[in-house]
Amino acid sequence: MYTWHKKQAVFETYVLSSESEQTYFEVVPQRGAIISKFLYQGQDVFYLDEETLADTSKNIRGGNPVLFPISSYLENETYTYEGKQYQLKQHGFARNLPAQVIDVSANDQAASITLEIVQNEESLVRYPFQFKLQLTYTLSEQGLRIQADVTNLDNKEMPFYLGYHPYFYVADKSTLQIEVPSQQYENMITNSVVDGQFNLQQQESNAIYEQLQAHSCYMIDQARGLKVSVGFDEVYQYVVLWALEGKPFLCIEPWMAPVNGMNVNKGIQRLQPGDTHSSVVTVGAELI
């Protein structure tokens, strides 16, 4: 049996949980529809810096930020559409927009919540499209399922590429095992990958993997005996790893497009007026 309830923290928060309440996730609609917490059998799957969640002037460091309408960053934070230049900051703006809760439900098999983000006056300055981004988060025995439905509400073709930025909690990085299904990568920070292994021994590491041979990857936090798997539809053709020294997290980020995608014309989804694009990412956890 699954349940859901609301609680009032700094922001209104929805909690969707299994009957034991040891496996659950929390969603904060006001902060970009973010899944701020995800626990599996009492173990933290996501890392969260509570201070950044409470401070609306900061980007949240933790949880599962949604990256839309771009997943990466742009050279000079600039792209061109129909001869006019626009500016978009890294990872887009969806994570800074409030979401409306459309539906919440729970039954014997699952608990689910659907949230909706739409454009506002400020977003239209940076991204001249009317859109609807619906996010449906579902908790079941299979883990956490994230479905994104992007609808073009404008009268012109709409380019976008989606991604996620989950922060996975790690108890001891020195025993962490990481598996990404590719040997093709680019170091976005020097020495991020050394001898084929992601480098957790420097101040900051950041690498993007492409030409993926499978549609899932995983990490094993051996200190806790916890394996976390990330699955994604084929449209997510890149995986980014990011870590900071002294911080107990590893980010495993599925992206649809590479760095500067809007300008290098790779990975862009071009949505016709009235059409909807759907994609799914999953996060699974198991004790081993």
C-alpha positions as CSV (number, residue, x, y, z in Angstrom):
1,M,0.0,0.0,0.0
2,Y,1.2,3.5,-0.9
3,T,0.2,6.8,0.6
4,W,0.7,10.5,0.2
5,H,0.3,13.6,2.4
6,K,1.2,17.2,2.5
7,K,3.4,18.9,5.1
8,Q,4.4,22.5,5.6
9,A,8.1,23.0,5.9
10,V,9.8,26.1,4.5
11,F,7.6,25.4,1.5
12,E,4.6,23.2,1.0
13,T,5.9,19.7,0.5
14,Y,4.2,16.6,-0.9
15,V,5.4,13.2,0.6
16,L,4.7,10.0,-1.3
17,S,5.6,6.8,0.5
18,S,5.4,3.1,0.8
19,E,3.3,1.6,3.6
20,S,6.4,1.1,5.8
21,E,7.3,4.8,5.3
22,Q,10.9,3.8,5.0
23,T,10.8,4.3,1.3
24,Y,9.5,7.7,0.2
25,F,10.2,10.9,-1.8
26,E,9.4,14.5,-1.2
27,V,8.4,17.1,-3.8
28,V,8.5,20.9,-3.4
29,P,6.3,22.4,-6.1
30,Q,7.4,26.0,-5.4
31,R,11.0,25.2,-6.1
32,G,10.9,24.0,-9.7
33,A,8.9,20.8,-8.9
34,I,12.1,19.4,-7.4
35,I,12.2,16.0,-5.8
36,S,14.1,17.2,-2.8
37,K,14.5,13.8,-1.0
38,F,14.3,10.2,-1.9
39,L,14.9,7.4,0.6
40,Y,15.0,3.7,0.1
41,Q,14.5,1.5,3.2
42,G,15.6,4.3,5.4
43,Q,18.8,5.0,3.3
44,D,19.2,8.4,1.6
45,V,19.4,8.0,-2.2
46,F,19.5,11.8,-2.8
47,Y,21.8,14.3,-1.1
48,L,20.3,17.6,-0.1
49,D,21.8,20.9,1.2
50,E,18.8,22.1,3.1
51,E,20.1,25.7,3.2
52,T,20.0,26.0,-0.6
53,L,16.5,24.6,-0.7
54,A,15.3,27.2,1.8
55,D,17.0,30.2,0.0
56,T,15.2,31.1,-3.2
57,S,18.2,33.2,-4.3
58,K,20.2,30.1,-4.7
59,N,20.1,27.1,-7.0
60,I,19.3,24.0,-5.0
61,R,22.3,21.8,-4.4
62,G,20.7,18.4,-4.0
63,G,17.6,16.4,-4.9
64,N,16.8,16.1,-8.6
65,P,16.8,19.5,-10.4
66,V,15.0,19.5,-13.7
67,L,17.0,21.0,-16.6
68,F,14.8,22.7,-19.2
69,P,14.7,24.1,-21.9
70,I,18.4,23.2,-22.0
71,S,20.3,20.6,-20.1
72,S,23.8,21.9,-20.4
73,Y,25.3,25.4,-20.8
74,L,25.7,27.6,-23.8
75,E,28.8,29.4,-25.0
76,N,28.5,32.9,-23.7
77,E,25.1,31.9,-22.4
78,T,23.8,32.8,-25.8
79,Y,21.9,31.1,-28.7
80,T,20.2,32.4,-31.9
81,Y,16.6,31.7,-33.0
82,E,15.3,33.2,-36.2
83,G,18.2,35.7,-36.4
84,K,17.8,37.0,-32.9
85,Q,20.0,36.3,-30.0
86,Y,18.7,35.1,-26.6
87,Q,20.5,34.4,-23.3
88,L,19.9,31.3,-21.2
89,K,21.9,30.4,-18.1
90,Q,23.3,27.0,-17.5
91,H,20.7,24.2,-17.1
92,G,17.8,26.5,-18.2
93,F,15.2,28.1,-15.9
94,A,12.6,25.4,-15.1
95,R,14.3,24.7,-11.8
96,N,13.6,28.3,-10.7
97,L,9.9,28.4,-11.7
98,P,7.0,27.4,-9.5
99,A,4.9,24.3,-10.4
100,Q,1.2,23.7,-10.0
101,V,0.1,20.3,-8.7
102,I,-2.3,18.7,-11.2
103,D,-2.9,15.4,-9.6
104,V,-1.8,13.2,-6.6
105,S,-2.9,9.6,-6.1
106,A,-1.9,6.5,-4.2
107,N,-3.1,2.8,-4.2
108,D,-1.9,-0.7,-3.6
109,Q,0.6,-0.6,-6.4
110,A,2.0,3.0,-6.5
111,A,1.9,6.6,-5.4
112,S,2.1,9.3,-8.1
113,I,2.1,13.1,-8.4
114,T,1.9,15.2,-11.6
115,L,3.1,18.8,-11.6
116,E,3.0,21.4,-14.3
117,I,5.4,24.3,-15.2
118,V,4.6,26.9,-17.8
119,Q,6.2,30.0,-19.2
120,N,6.1,33.4,-17.5
121,E,7.0,36.9,-18.7
122,E,10.6,36.5,-17.6
123,S,11.1,33.1,-19.3
124,L,9.6,34.5,-22.6
125,V,12.5,37.0,-22.7
126,R,15.0,34.2,-22.7
127,Y,13.1,31.5,-24.5
128,P,10.3,32.9,-26.8
129,F,7.9,30.0,-26.5
130,Q,4.7,29.2,-24.8
131,F,5.0,25.7,-23.4
132,K,3.8,23.2,-20.8
133,L,6.1,20.9,-19.0
134,Q,4.3,18.2,-17.0
135,L,6.4,16.0,-14.7
136,T,4.9,12.8,-13.3
137,Y,6.8,11.2,-10.4
138,T,5.7,7.6,-9.5
139,L,6.9,5.5,-6.6
140,S,6.4,1.7,-6.9
141,E,8.3,-1.5,-6.2
142,Q,10.4,-0.8,-9.3
143,G,11.7,2.4,-7.7
144,L,11.2,6.0,-8.8
145,R,9.9,6.8,-12.3
146,I,10.1,10.3,-13.8
147,Q,8.0,11.1,-16.9
148,A,8.3,14.4,-18.6
149,D,5.7,15.6,-21.1
150,V,6.7,18.7,-23.0
151,T,4.0,20.4,-25.0
152,N,4.5,23.2,-27.5
153,L,1.7,25.7,-26.9
154,D,3.1,28.2,-29.3
155,N,2.4,28.7,-33.1
156,K,6.0,28.0,-34.1
157,E,8.5,25.1,-33.9
158,M,10.0,24.9,-30.4
159,P,13.6,23.6,-29.8
160,F,14.5,22.1,-26.5
161,Y,16.6,19.5,-24.8
162,L,15.8,18.1,-21.4
163,G,18.0,16.7,-18.6
164,Y,18.2,16.0,-14.9
165,H,20.8,16.7,-12.3
166,P,20.3,14.2,-9.5
167,Y,22.6,14.4,-6.5
168,F,23.2,10.9,-5.1
169,Y,24.3,10.7,-1.5
170,V,27.6,8.8,-1.0
171,A,28.7,7.7,2.5
172,D,32.3,7.0,1.5
173,K,33.7,8.0,-1.9
174,S,36.8,6.0,-1.5
175,T,34.8,2.8,-1.9
176,L,32.5,4.0,-4.6
177,Q,32.0,2.0,-7.7
178,I,30.7,3.7,-10.8
179,E,29.6,2.2,-14.1
180,V,28.8,4.3,-17.2
181,P,28.2,2.3,-20.5
182,S,30.8,4.2,-22.6
183,Q,34.5,4.7,-23.0
184,Q,33.9,7.9,-25.1
185,Y,34.1,10.9,-22.9
186,E,35.2,14.5,-22.7
187,N,36.9,16.0,-19.6
188,M,35.1,19.3,-18.9
189,I,37.6,19.7,-16.1
190,T,41.2,18.5,-16.5
191,N,41.9,15.0,-15.2
192,S,38.2,14.3,-14.4
193,V,38.7,10.8,-15.9
194,V,42.1,9.1,-15.2
195,D,42.9,5.7,-16.6
196,G,39.3,5.2,-17.6
197,Q,38.0,5.9,-14.0
198,F,36.1,9.0,-12.8
199,N,38.5,10.9,-10.5
200,L,37.1,11.6,-7.1
201,Q,40.4,12.6,-5.7
202,Q,40.6,16.2,-6.9
203,Q,38.8,19.4,-5.9
204,E,36.2,19.2,-8.7
205,S,35.6,16.6,-11.5
206,N,33.2,16.9,-14.4
207,A,33.0,14.7,-17.5
208,I,30.5,14.0,-20.2
209,Y,30.1,10.6,-21.7
210,E,28.6,10.0,-25.2
211,Q,28.1,7.1,-27.6
212,L,26.4,5.2,-24.8
213,Q,26.2,1.4,-25.3
214,A,23.2,1.0,-23.0
215,H,20.5,3.1,-21.5
216,S,21.4,2.7,-17.8
217,C,24.2,3.3,-15.4
218,Y,24.8,2.7,-11.8
219,M,26.9,3.4,-8.7
220,I,27.5,1.1,-5.7
221,D,28.0,2.9,-2.4
222,Q,29.9,0.0,-0.8
223,A,30.1,1.6,2.6
224,R,26.3,1.3,2.9
225,G,25.8,-1.8,0.6
226,L,23.5,0.3,-1.6
227,K,23.3,0.1,-5.4
228,V,21.6,3.0,-7.2
229,S,20.7,2.6,-10.9
230,V,19.7,5.3,-13.3
231,G,17.8,4.3,-16.4
232,F,16.7,6.5,-19.3
233,D,15.0,6.5,-22.7
234,E,17.2,6.4,-25.8
235,V,16.7,10.2,-26.4
236,Y,19.0,10.8,-23.4
237,Q,22.3,10.3,-25.3
238,Y,24.7,11.8,-22.8
239,V,25.6,11.1,-19.2
240,V,27.5,13.6,-17.1
241,L,29.3,12.9,-13.9
242,W,30.1,15.7,-11.4
243,A,31.6,15.7,-8.0
244,L,33.1,18.1,-5.5
245,E,35.8,17.3,-3.0
246,G,34.6,17.1,0.6
247,K,30.9,16.8,-0.4
248,P,29.1,13.5,0.0
249,F,27.5,13.3,-3.4
250,L,28.0,12.2,-6.9
251,C,25.8,13.6,-9.7
252,I,24.9,11.2,-12.5
253,E,23.1,13.4,-15.0
254,P,21.2,12.1,-18.1
255,W,21.1,14.8,-20.8
256,M,19.5,14.8,-24.2
257,A,22.2,17.1,-25.8
258,P,25.9,17.9,-25.2
259,V,27.4,21.1,-24.0
260,N,26.4,24.1,-26.2
261,G,23.8,21.9,-27.9
262,M,21.6,24.7,-29.1
263,N,24.6,26.2,-31.1
264,V,26.3,22.9,-32.3
265,N,22.9,21.6,-33.3
266,K,23.1,18.2,-31.5
267,G,20.5,16.5,-29.5
268,I,17.9,19.2,-30.0
269,Q,14.3,18.1,-30.0
270,R,12.1,20.2,-32.4
271,L,8.5,20.2,-31.3
272,Q,5.8,21.3,-33.7
273,P,2.9,23.5,-32.5
274,G,0.4,21.5,-30.4
275,D,2.7,18.4,-30.2
276,T,3.9,16.7,-27.0
277,H,7.2,15.0,-26.4
278,S,7.4,12.3,-23.7
279,S,10.4,10.7,-22.1
280,V,11.2,8.7,-19.0
281,V,14.0,8.4,-16.5
282,T,14.1,5.9,-13.6
283,V,16.0,5.7,-10.4
284,G,16.2,2.4,-8.7
285,A,17.8,1.4,-5.4
286,E,18.7,-2.0,-3.8
287,L,20.6,-3.2,-0.8
288,I,23.4,-5.6,-1.7
